[in-house]
Amino acid sequence: DITLWLECGEVSINKIDKIARRLPRARVVVLKATLAQAKRFRETLEEEVRQGARVEIWTWPSGGFETWMKAMDEKTEIFGEAHEKSFNLVVNDVAYAVDLVEV
């Protein structure tokens, strides 16, 4: 059984609706780059998806996604600790710590 389904970035409401219906026991998480994107997705989800409330939407605090992307490279090496929405990492020799926000 699938216990966790994670989507990053652009994902359709229709896809999340199908996942929520077909995987009733799975935890469904969607990552969005900004708080505004996360809030818009949450509003649409609540309006259009019957099980929308059980979908978790996480986002970076202000400016956090840009810092994350700047640390990325064609070849990316990441090590450190992660727990739920908290990351304490080294990404390509750059220290990176963040607590994602749930919307």
C-alpha positions as CSV (number, residue, x, y, z in Angstrom):
1,D,0.0,0.0,0.0
2,I,1.1,3.5,-0.7
3,T,1.3,5.5,2.5
4,L,2.7,8.9,1.3
5,W,2.1,10.7,-2.0
6,L,4.2,13.9,-2.5
7,E,3.8,16.4,-5.3
8,C,6.1,19.4,-5.9
9,G,5.3,22.5,-7.9
10,E,2.6,22.6,-10.5
11,V,0.0,19.9,-10.1
12,S,-3.6,19.9,-11.2
13,I,-6.6,19.9,-8.9
14,N,-7.9,17.0,-10.9
15,K,-4.8,14.9,-10.2
16,I,-5.0,15.6,-6.5
17,D,-8.7,14.7,-6.5
18,K,-8.0,11.4,-8.2
19,I,-5.1,10.6,-5.7
20,A,-7.3,11.5,-2.7
21,R,-10.0,9.2,-3.9
22,R,-7.9,6.3,-5.1
23,L,-5.5,6.3,-2.2
24,P,-7.8,6.8,0.8
25,R,-5.2,5.7,3.4
26,A,-2.3,7.6,1.9
27,R,-1.0,10.9,3.3
28,V,-1.1,13.4,0.4
29,V,1.3,16.4,0.6
30,V,1.8,19.2,-2.0
31,L,4.8,21.5,-1.9
32,K,4.4,25.0,-3.3
33,A,7.2,27.6,-3.8
34,T,5.4,30.6,-2.2
35,L,2.8,31.3,0.5
36,A,0.5,33.0,-2.1
37,Q,0.6,29.9,-4.4
38,A,-0.1,27.6,-1.4
39,K,-3.0,29.7,-0.3
40,R,-4.5,29.8,-3.8
41,F,-4.1,26.1,-4.1
42,R,-5.7,25.5,-0.7
43,E,-8.7,27.7,-1.6
44,T,-9.3,25.9,-4.9
45,L,-8.8,22.5,-3.3
46,E,-11.4,23.3,-0.6
47,E,-13.9,24.4,-3.3
48,E,-13.4,21.7,-5.8
49,V,-12.2,18.5,-4.0
50,R,-14.5,16.6,-1.6
51,Q,-11.6,15.3,0.4
52,G,-9.5,18.5,0.0
53,A,-9.2,19.1,3.7
54,R,-7.0,15.9,4.1
55,V,-4.4,17.2,1.6
56,E,-1.5,18.9,3.3
57,I,0.0,21.9,1.6
58,W,3.5,23.0,2.6
59,T,5.5,26.0,1.5
60,W,8.7,27.8,2.3
61,P,8.7,30.9,4.5
62,S,9.2,34.2,2.6
63,G,12.4,34.0,0.5
64,G,13.1,30.5,1.5
65,F,12.4,28.9,-1.8
66,E,14.7,31.3,-3.7
67,T,17.5,30.4,-1.2
68,W,16.9,26.7,-1.8
69,M,17.0,27.1,-5.6
70,K,20.2,29.2,-5.4
71,A,21.9,26.3,-3.6
72,M,20.9,23.8,-6.3
73,D,23.2,23.0,-9.2
74,E,23.4,20.6,-12.1
75,K,24.8,18.1,-9.7
76,T,23.5,18.5,-6.2
77,E,24.9,16.9,-3.0
78,I,22.7,17.1,0.1
79,F,23.3,15.8,3.5
80,G,22.0,16.7,7.0
81,E,18.8,16.1,9.0
82,A,15.2,16.3,8.0
83,H,12.1,15.8,10.1
84,E,8.6,16.4,8.8
85,K,8.7,20.1,7.7
86,S,12.1,20.9,9.2
87,F,15.4,20.7,7.3
88,N,18.9,21.3,8.6
89,L,21.1,20.5,5.6
90,V,24.2,21.3,3.7
91,V,23.4,21.7,0.0
92,N,26.5,21.8,-2.3
93,D,28.6,23.2,0.6
94,V,25.9,25.8,1.5
95,A,24.3,25.5,5.0
96,Y,20.5,25.5,4.7
97,A,18.0,25.4,7.5
98,V,14.2,25.9,7.1
99,D,10.9,25.1,8.7
100,L,8.3,24.7,6.1
101,V,4.9,26.3,6.7
102,E,1.6,24.3,6.4
103,V,-1.3,26.1,4.8
